[in-house]
Amino acid sequence: MDKGVGQVEGSSIPIGGEGTHTVLAGHRGLGTKEMFRHIDELREGDVFYIYTWSETLSYRVSEKQII
């Protein structure tokens, strides 16, 4: 996870589409990398975006767990 945010094994790959459920994991920051630095500010219902090589996917926060 020192290279960025990861997709949790067993959840959907973030490709979009109805019925997919992606679970992401990442650190709040490592030295010079921000990653999820402001994740504590996200609330249920907030929308965020993942930019892939071919499209922009939008996701809505349905649950947040900090472990």
N, CA, C and O atoms as a printed pandas DataFrame, in Angstrom:
     atom_number atom_name residue_name chain_id  residue_number  x_coord  y_coord  z_coord
0              1         N          MET        A               1    0.810   -1.186    0.000
1              2        CA          MET        A               1    0.000    0.000    0.000
2              3         C          MET        A               1    0.857    1.255    0.000
3              4         O          MET        A               1    0.327    2.364    0.058
4              5         N          ASP        A               2    2.161    1.099   -0.064
5              6        CA          ASP        A               2    3.012    2.285   -0.131
6              7         C          ASP        A               2    3.019    2.894   -1.524
7              8         O          ASP        A               2    3.610    3.953   -1.732
8              9         N          LYS        A               3    2.365    2.233   -2.486
9             10        CA          LYS        A               3    2.300    2.737   -3.857
10            11         C          LYS        A               3    0.959    3.368   -4.180
11            12         O          LYS        A               3    0.767    3.879   -5.283
12            13         N          GLY        A               4    0.031    3.340   -3.238
13            14        CA          GLY        A               4   -1.271    3.936   -3.488
14            15         C          GLY        A               4   -2.398    3.159   -2.839
15            16         O          GLY        A               4   -2.172    2.316   -1.971
16            17         N          VAL        A               5   -3.584    3.446   -3.261
17            18        CA          VAL        A               5   -4.782    2.819   -2.726
18            19         C          VAL        A               5   -4.972    1.467   -3.396
19            20         O          VAL        A               5   -4.734    1.321   -4.595
20            21         N          GLY        A               6   -5.401    0.482   -2.622
21            22        CA          GLY        A               6   -5.606   -0.859   -3.170
22            23         C          GLY        A               6   -7.048   -1.304   -3.091
23            24         O          GLY        A               6   -7.826   -0.809   -2.276
24            25         N          GLN        A               7   -7.387   -2.234   -3.942
25            26        CA          GLN        A               7   -8.719   -2.839   -3.955
26            27         C          GLN        A               7   -8.649   -4.071   -3.060
27            28         O          GLN        A               7   -7.741   -4.889   -3.207
28            29         N          VAL        A               8   -9.598   -4.213   -2.134
29            30        CA          VAL        A               8   -9.609   -5.322   -1.191
30            31         C          VAL        A               8  -10.025   -6.594   -1.906
31            32         O          VAL        A               8  -11.036   -6.626   -2.608
32            33         N          GLU        A               9   -9.225   -7.652   -1.717
33            34        CA          GLU        A               9   -9.487   -8.948   -2.346
34            35         C          GLU        A               9  -10.899   -9.420   -2.002
35            36         O          GLU        A               9  -11.334   -9.343   -0.852
36            37         N          GLY        A              10  -11.600   -9.907   -3.014
37            38        CA          GLY        A              10  -12.961  -10.380   -2.841
38            39         C          GLY        A              10  -14.010   -9.340   -3.206
39            40         O          GLY        A              10  -15.180   -9.680   -3.380
40            41         N          SER        A              11  -13.607   -8.075   -3.326
41            42        CA          SER        A              11  -14.543   -7.037   -3.761
42            43         C          SER        A              11  -14.351   -6.808   -5.260
43            44         O          SER        A              11  -13.387   -7.289   -5.854
44            45         N          SER        A              12  -15.271   -6.075   -5.854
45            46        CA          SER        A              12  -15.226   -5.824   -7.295
46            47         C          SER        A              12  -14.048   -4.934   -7.670
47            48         O          SER        A              12  -13.714   -3.993   -6.951
48            49         N          ILE        A              13  -13.428   -5.241   -8.796
49            50        CA          ILE        A              13  -12.413   -4.354   -9.358
50            51         C          ILE        A              13  -13.129   -3.061   -9.746
51            52         O          ILE        A              13  -14.250   -3.127  -10.250
52            53         N          PRO        A              14  -12.529   -1.892   -9.533
53            54        CA          PRO        A              14  -13.230   -0.636   -9.825
54            55         C          PRO        A              14  -13.355   -0.370  -11.325
55            56         O          PRO        A              14  -12.625    0.440  -11.897
56            57         N          ILE        A              15  -14.304   -1.078  -11.944
57            58        CA          ILE        A              15  -14.559   -0.902  -13.372
58            59         C          ILE        A              15  -15.927   -0.281  -13.617
59            60         O          ILE        A              15  -16.285    0.014  -14.757
60            61         N          GLY        A              16  -16.692   -0.082  -12.542
61            62        CA          GLY        A              16  -18.022    0.499  -12.676
62            63         C          GLY        A              16  -19.043   -0.539  -13.096
63            64         O          GLY        A              16  -18.707   -1.691  -13.368
64            65         N          GLY        A              17  -20.266   -0.123  -13.143
65            66        CA          GLY        A              17  -21.345   -1.000  -13.569
66            67         C          GLY        A              17  -22.263   -1.362  -12.420
67            68         O          GLY        A              17  -21.856   -1.414  -11.259
68            69         N          GLU        A              18  -23.500   -1.609  -12.771
69            70        CA          GLU        A              18  -24.502   -1.956  -11.779
70            71         C          GLU        A              18  -24.131   -3.274  -11.101
71            72         O          GLU        A              18  -23.683   -4.216  -11.755
72            73         N          GLY        A              19  -24.320   -3.327   -9.807
73            74        CA          GLY        A              19  -24.066   -4.551   -9.057
74            75         C          GLY        A              19  -22.623   -4.754   -8.636
75            76         O          GLY        A              19  -22.300   -5.778   -8.033
76            77         N          THR        A              20  -21.737   -3.797   -8.940
77            78        CA          THR        A              20  -20.354   -3.917   -8.489
78            79         C          THR        A              20  -20.198   -3.191   -7.160
79            80         O          THR        A              20  -20.814   -2.150   -6.933
80            81         N          HIS        A              21  -19.378   -3.746   -6.294
81            82        CA          HIS        A              21  -19.140   -3.157   -4.978
82            83         C          HIS        A              21  -17.648   -3.223   -4.697
83            84         O          HIS        A              21  -17.112   -4.265   -4.319
84            85         N          THR        A              22  -17.001   -2.100   -4.889
85            86        CA          THR        A              22  -15.558   -2.013   -4.700
86            87         C          THR        A              22  -15.254   -1.584   -3.268
87            88         O          THR        A              22  -15.862   -0.649   -2.748
88            89         N          VAL        A              23  -14.309   -2.275   -2.640
89            90        CA          VAL        A              23  -13.830   -1.892   -1.315
90            91         C          VAL        A              23  -12.379   -1.473   -1.479
91            92         O          VAL        A              23  -11.559   -2.235   -1.992
92            93         N          LEU        A              24  -12.062   -0.255   -1.040
93            94        CA          LEU        A              24  -10.723    0.298   -1.188
94            95         C          LEU        A              24  -10.046    0.412    0.165
95            96         O          LEU        A              24  -10.704    0.624    1.184
96            97         N          ALA        A              25   -8.728    0.270    0.169
97            98        CA          ALA        A              25   -7.947    0.423    1.390
98            99         C          ALA        A              25   -6.718    1.255    1.081
99           100         O          ALA        A              25   -6.130    1.134    0.006
100          101         N          GLY        A              26   -6.334    2.095    2.018
101          102        CA          GLY        A              26   -5.155    2.920    1.815
102          103         C          GLY        A              26   -4.761    3.623    3.092
103          104         O          GLY        A              26   -5.527    3.675    4.054
104          105         N          HIS        A              27   -3.563    4.161    3.088
105          106        CA          HIS        A              27   -3.061    4.920    4.231
106          107         C          HIS        A              27   -3.460    6.384    4.111
107          108         O          HIS        A              27   -3.762    6.869    3.020
108          109         N          ARG        A              28   -3.458    7.077    5.233
109          110        CA          ARG        A              28   -3.763    8.500    5.224
110          111         C          ARG        A              28   -2.586    9.314    4.728
111          112         O          ARG        A              28   -2.740   10.501    4.442
112          113         N          GLY        A              29   -1.433    8.718    4.620
113          114        CA          GLY        A              29   -0.276    9.434    4.107
114          115         C          GLY        A              29    1.015    8.749    4.502
115          116         O          GLY        A              29    1.129    8.195    5.596
116          117         N          LEU        A              30    1.973    8.791    3.618
117          118        CA          LEU        A              30    3.293    8.227    3.868
118          119         C          LEU        A              30    4.321    9.231    3.364
119          120         O          LEU        A              30    4.553    9.332    2.160
120          121         N          GLY        A              31    4.920    9.952    4.252
121          122        CA          GLY        A              31    5.944   10.904    3.844
122          123         C          GLY        A              31    5.448   11.932    2.855
123          124         O          GLY        A              31    4.722   12.856    3.222
124          125         N          THR        A              32    5.836   11.776    1.599
125          126        CA          THR        A              32    5.498   12.757    0.576
126          127         C          THR        A              32    4.227   12.409   -0.204
127          128         O          THR        A              32    3.870   13.130   -1.136
128          129         N          LYS        A              33    3.540   11.325    0.154
129          130        CA          LYS        A              33    2.341   10.893   -0.572
130          131         C          LYS        A              33    1.096   11.203    0.241
131          132         O          LYS        A              33    1.035   10.885    1.429
132          133         N          GLU        A              34    0.099   11.821   -0.389
133          134        CA          GLU        A              34   -1.125   12.166    0.327
134          135         C          GLU        A              34   -2.088   11.001    0.467
135          136         O          GLU        A              34   -2.633   10.780    1.548
136          137         N          MET        A              35   -2.307   10.257   -0.598
137          138        CA          MET        A              35   -3.238    9.122   -0.611
138          139         C          MET        A              35   -4.588    9.513   -0.033
139          140         O          MET        A              35   -5.305   10.308   -0.641
140          141         N          PHE        A              36   -4.955    8.972    1.132
141          142        CA          PHE        A              36   -6.261    9.232    1.748
142          143         C          PHE        A              36   -6.135   10.257    2.872
143          144         O          PHE        A              36   -6.804   10.130    3.897
144          145         N          ARG        A              37   -5.296   11.260    2.699
145          146        CA          ARG        A              37   -4.989   12.221    3.765
146          147         C          ARG        A              37   -6.248   12.794    4.421
147          148         O          ARG        A              37   -6.266   12.993    5.635
148          149         N          HIS        A              38   -7.289   13.060    3.652
149          150        CA          HIS        A              38   -8.489   13.711    4.202
150          151         C          HIS        A              38   -9.676   12.759    4.295
151          152         O          HIS        A              38  -10.827   13.195    4.277
152          153         N          ILE        A              39   -9.403   11.473    4.395
153          154        CA          ILE        A              39  -10.491   10.494    4.430
154          155         C          ILE        A              39  -11.400   10.693    5.643
155          156         O          ILE        A              39  -12.586   10.370    5.586
156          157         N          ASP        A              40  -10.860   11.216    6.725
157          158        CA          ASP        A              40  -11.671   11.437    7.916
158          159         C          ASP        A              40  -12.773   12.471    7.677
159          160         O          ASP        A              40  -13.703   12.576    8.476
160          161         N          GLU        A              41  -12.677   13.226    6.597
161          162        CA          GLU        A              41  -13.685   14.228    6.274
162          163         C          GLU        A              41  -14.831   13.659    5.440
163          164         O          GLU        A              41  -15.851   14.327    5.266
164          165         N          LEU        A              42  -14.683   12.431    4.917
165          166        CA          LEU        A              42  -15.746   11.815    4.123
166          167         C          LEU        A              42  -16.898   11.393    5.025
167          168         O          LEU        A              42  -16.691   10.964    6.160
168          169         N          ARG        A              43  -18.096   11.520    4.512
169          170        CA          ARG        A              43  -19.302   11.110    5.232
170          171         C          ARG        A              43  -20.136   10.227    4.319
171          172         O          ARG        A              43  -19.974   10.255    3.099
172          173         N          GLU        A              44  -21.026    9.445    4.909
173          174        CA          GLU        A              44  -21.934    8.628    4.100
174          175         C          GLU        A              44  -22.691    9.531    3.141
175          176         O          GLU        A              44  -23.199   10.583    3.530
176          177         N          GLY        A              45  -22.760    9.114    1.892
177          178        CA          GLY        A              45  -23.440    9.891    0.867
178          179         C          GLY        A              45  -22.509   10.740    0.021
179          180         O          GLY        A              45  -22.884   11.165   -1.072
180          181         N          ASP        A              46  -21.281   10.996    0.515
181          182        CA          ASP        A              46  -20.311   11.758   -0.273
182          183         C          ASP        A              46  -19.923   10.987   -1.530
183          184         O          ASP        A              46  -19.936    9.756   -1.544
184          185         N          VAL        A              47  -19.583   11.717   -2.572
185          186        CA          VAL        A              47  -19.174   11.117   -3.845
186          187         C          VAL        A              47  -17.694   11.399   -4.074
187          188         O          VAL        A              47  -17.219   12.503   -3.808
188          189         N          PHE        A              48  -16.962   10.395   -4.570
189          190        CA          PHE        A              48  -15.573   10.603   -4.966
190          191         C          PHE        A              48  -15.358    9.935   -6.315
191          192         O          PHE        A              48  -16.200    9.160   -6.770
192          193         N          TYR        A              49  -14.247   10.230   -6.946
193          194        CA          TYR        A              49  -14.005    9.783   -8.316
194          195         C          TYR        A              49  -12.699    8.998   -8.412
195          196         O          TYR        A              49  -11.715    9.304   -7.739
196          197         N          ILE        A              50  -12.722    7.982   -9.265
197          198        CA          ILE        A              50  -11.516    7.222   -9.604
198          199         C          ILE        A              50  -11.282    7.433  -11.085
199          200         O          ILE        A              50  -12.162    7.191  -11.911
200          201         N          TYR        A              51  -10.080    7.889  -11.409
201          202        CA          TYR        A              51   -9.727    8.151  -12.802
202          203         C          TYR        A              51   -8.916    6.972  -13.321
203          204         O          TYR        A              51   -7.841    6.672  -12.802
204          205         N          THR        A              52   -9.435    6.306  -14.346
205          206        CA          THR        A              52   -8.726    5.188  -14.973
206          207         C          THR        A              52   -8.181    5.661  -16.306
207          208         O          THR        A              52   -8.384    6.809  -16.700
208          209         N          TRP        A              53   -7.484    4.767  -17.000
209          210        CA          TRP        A              53   -6.909    5.143  -18.292
210          211         C          TRP        A              53   -7.980    5.408  -19.343
211          212         O          TRP        A              53   -7.705    6.062  -20.349
212          213         N          SER        A              54   -9.206    4.905  -19.125
213          214        CA          SER        A              54  -10.222    5.066  -20.162
214          215         C          SER        A              54  -11.461    5.848  -19.735
215          216         O          SER        A              54  -12.241    6.272  -20.587
216          217         N          GLU        A              55  -11.656    6.047  -18.423
217          218        CA          GLU        A              55  -12.872    6.736  -17.997
218          219         C          GLU        A              55  -12.740    7.235  -16.558
219          220         O          GLU        A              55  -11.778    6.923  -15.856
220          221         N          THR        A              56  -13.726    8.010  -16.148
221          222        CA          THR        A              56  -13.819    8.483  -14.778
222          223         C          THR        A              56  -15.016    7.796  -14.136
223          224         O          THR        A              56  -16.132    7.859  -14.651
224          225         N          LEU        A              57  -14.771    7.135  -13.002
225          226        CA          LEU        A              57  -15.832    6.423  -12.293
226          227         C          LEU        A              57  -16.208    7.213  -11.050
227          228         O          LEU        A              57  -15.334    7.743  -10.364
228          229         N          SER        A              58  -17.491    7.296  -10.758
229          230        CA          SER        A              58  -17.928    7.976   -9.540
230          231         C          SER        A              58  -18.465    6.940   -8.561
231          232         O          SER        A              58  -19.146    5.989   -8.945
232          233         N          TYR        A              59  -18.142    7.148   -7.288
233          234        CA          TYR        A              59  -18.572    6.250   -6.225
234          235         C          TYR        A              59  -19.168    7.070   -5.094
235          236         O          TYR        A              59  -18.742    8.194   -4.829
236          237         N          ARG        A              60  -20.160    6.489   -4.431
237          238        CA          ARG        A              60  -20.786    7.125   -3.283
238          239         C          ARG        A              60  -20.404    6.335   -2.036
239          240         O          ARG        A              60  -20.482    5.107   -2.027
240          241         N          VAL        A              61  -19.995    7.036   -0.992
241          242        CA          VAL        A              61  -19.605    6.402    0.276
242          243         C          VAL        A              61  -20.839    5.836    0.945
243          244         O          VAL        A              61  -21.790    6.568    1.220
244          245         N          SER        A              62  -20.832    4.516    1.213
245          246        CA          SER        A              62  -21.951    3.902    1.903
246          247         C          SER        A              62  -21.590    3.512    3.330
247          248         O          SER        A              62  -22.465    3.359    4.181
248          249         N          GLU        A              63  -20.285    3.351    3.585
249          250        CA          GLU        A              63  -19.832    2.998    4.917
250          251         C          GLU        A              63  -18.357    3.312    5.037
251          252         O          GLU        A              63  -17.629    3.258    4.046
252          253         N          LYS        A              64  -17.905    3.640    6.237
253          254        CA          LYS        A              64  -16.496    3.929    6.450
254          255         C          LYS        A              64  -16.067    3.266    7.745
255          256         O          LYS        A              64  -16.732    3.400    8.772
256          257         N          GLN        A              65  -14.948    2.546    7.692
257          258        CA          GLN        A              65  -14.364    1.951    8.883
258          259         C          GLN        A              65  -12.907    2.347    8.945
259          260         O          GLN        A              65  -12.180    2.197    7.963
260          261         N          ILE        A              66  -12.475    2.844   10.073
261          262        CA          ILE        A              66  -11.072    3.164   10.269
262          263         C          ILE        A              66  -10.522    2.136   11.232
263          264         O          ILE        A              66  -10.984    1.995   12.365
264          265         N          ILE        A              67   -9.507    1.413   10.741
265          266        CA          ILE        A              67   -8.949    0.328   11.571
266          267         C          ILE        A              67   -7.482    0.555   11.825
267          268         O          ILE        A              67   -6.840   -0.249   12.501
